[in-house]
Amino acid sequence: MESAAKRRLGDIIVERGLVTADQLEEALRVQRTTGGKLGEVLVELGFMTRVGLAGVITEQWDSLRQSANSRRSVPAPAATAVAAAPAPPEPSVVETALRERLEALTVELAARDQRIAQQDATIATLLVQLNAATAPSFPGF
């Protein structure tokens, strides 16, 4: 399987079952019209959550970083290979800062999505109550 770093975001999201191919096509049409980012369009259309989007982006980022690290490392000759695998290189200050920022944004967006979902549920409940209160009453039914 091709690494996540080399695949398009939409393909990964569909592969993970987070959206359908039809939903992706609709989001791509909207993206072409608005010029927005695909992930944001998918979230705005309600096809996926920001947490799901952040997970896919994180996977892409990790795959890209691992790919870059493997290109930089030179394999040791077989005769001098050590039984234990070498420790992965420490992330740079920039990578660490970006990861921390991504995690903070993910938590913030998840909380926002939860508040929106709670507000949607409250609105739906109020609409049901409003419809029940204003529905005509038919005696004997």
C-alpha positions as CSV (number, residue, x, y, z in Angstrom):
1,M,0.0,0.0,0.0
2,E,1.2,3.5,-0.9
3,S,2.1,5.6,2.1
4,A,-0.4,8.3,3.3
5,A,2.1,11.0,2.4
6,K,2.0,10.2,-1.3
7,R,-1.8,9.9,-1.6
8,R,-4.5,12.6,-1.9
9,L,-6.3,13.6,1.2
10,G,-9.7,12.8,-0.3
11,D,-8.6,9.3,-1.3
12,I,-7.4,8.5,2.2
13,I,-10.6,9.8,3.8
14,V,-12.7,7.6,1.5
15,E,-10.4,4.6,2.1
16,R,-10.9,5.0,5.9
17,G,-14.6,5.0,5.4
18,L,-15.0,8.5,6.9
19,V,-17.0,9.7,3.8
20,T,-18.4,8.1,0.7
21,A,-17.1,8.6,-2.8
22,D,-20.3,10.6,-3.6
23,Q,-19.7,12.9,-0.6
24,L,-16.1,13.4,-1.7
25,E,-17.3,14.4,-5.2
26,E,-19.8,16.9,-3.8
27,A,-17.1,18.4,-1.5
28,L,-14.7,18.7,-4.5
29,R,-17.4,20.5,-6.5
30,V,-17.9,22.9,-3.6
31,Q,-14.2,23.3,-3.2
32,R,-13.8,24.2,-6.9
33,T,-16.5,26.8,-6.5
34,T,-15.4,28.4,-3.2
35,G,-11.7,27.7,-3.4
36,G,-11.6,26.4,0.2
37,K,-9.6,23.6,1.6
38,L,-11.0,20.1,1.0
39,G,-11.0,19.1,4.6
40,E,-12.7,22.3,5.8
41,V,-15.4,21.8,3.0
42,L,-16.0,18.2,4.2
43,V,-16.5,19.4,7.8
44,E,-18.7,22.4,6.8
45,L,-20.9,20.1,4.7
46,G,-21.2,17.9,7.8
47,F,-19.7,14.8,6.1
48,M,-17.0,14.4,8.7
49,T,-15.8,15.9,12.0
50,R,-12.8,18.0,12.6
51,V,-11.4,15.3,14.8
52,G,-11.6,12.8,12.0
53,L,-10.0,15.3,9.6
54,A,-7.2,16.0,12.1
55,G,-6.6,12.3,12.5
56,V,-6.1,11.9,8.7
57,I,-3.9,14.9,8.5
58,T,-1.8,13.7,11.4
59,E,-1.4,10.3,9.7
60,Q,-0.3,12.1,6.5
61,W,2.2,14.2,8.5
62,D,3.6,11.2,10.3
63,S,4.0,9.3,7.1
64,L,5.7,12.2,5.4
65,R,8.1,12.7,8.3
66,Q,9.0,9.0,8.4
67,S,9.5,9.0,4.6
68,A,11.8,12.1,4.9
69,N,13.8,10.4,7.7
70,S,14.2,7.2,5.8
71,R,15.6,9.1,2.8
72,R,18.1,10.9,5.0
73,S,19.4,7.8,6.7
74,V,22.0,5.6,5.0
75,P,21.7,1.8,5.6
76,A,24.6,0.2,7.4
77,P,26.5,-2.6,5.8
78,A,25.1,-6.0,6.7
79,A,28.4,-7.1,8.4
80,T,28.2,-4.2,10.9
81,A,24.4,-4.1,11.4
82,V,23.3,-4.1,15.1
83,A,20.7,-6.5,16.3
84,A,18.5,-3.7,17.7
85,A,17.0,-1.1,15.4
86,P,18.5,2.3,15.8
87,A,16.4,4.8,17.8
88,P,14.4,7.1,15.5
89,P,15.8,10.6,15.2
90,E,14.5,13.2,17.7
91,P,11.9,15.5,16.1
92,S,13.1,19.0,15.4
93,V,11.9,22.0,17.4
94,V,9.7,23.0,14.6
95,E,8.2,19.5,14.3
96,T,7.5,19.4,18.0
97,A,5.9,22.9,18.0
98,L,3.8,22.0,15.0
99,R,2.6,18.7,16.7
100,E,1.8,20.5,19.9
101,R,-0.2,23.2,18.0
102,L,-2.0,20.5,16.0
103,E,-3.0,18.7,19.2
104,A,-4.2,21.9,20.8
105,L,-6.2,22.8,17.7
106,T,-7.7,19.3,17.6
107,V,-8.9,19.5,21.2
108,E,-10.3,23.0,20.6
109,L,-12.1,21.9,17.5
110,A,-13.4,18.8,19.1
111,A,-14.9,20.8,21.9
112,R,-16.4,23.2,19.4
113,D,-17.9,20.4,17.4
114,Q,-19.4,18.9,20.6
115,R,-21.0,22.2,21.5
116,I,-22.5,22.5,18.0
117,A,-23.8,18.9,18.3
118,Q,-25.4,19.7,21.7
119,Q,-27.0,22.9,20.2
120,D,-28.3,20.9,17.2
121,A,-29.9,18.4,19.6
122,T,-31.5,21.1,21.7
123,I,-32.9,22.8,18.6
124,A,-34.3,19.5,17.3
125,T,-36.0,18.9,20.7
126,L,-37.4,22.4,20.7
127,L,-38.8,21.9,17.2
128,V,-40.5,18.7,18.2
129,Q,-42.0,20.4,21.2
130,L,-43.1,23.4,19.1
131,N,-44.7,21.1,16.4
132,A,-46.5,19.1,19.1
133,A,-47.8,22.2,20.7
134,T,-49.1,23.7,17.4
135,A,-50.3,20.5,15.8
136,P,-54.1,20.4,15.3
137,S,-56.0,18.1,17.7
138,F,-58.6,15.8,16.3
139,P,-61.0,14.4,18.9
140,G,-61.4,10.7,18.8
141,F,-58.1,10.0,17.1
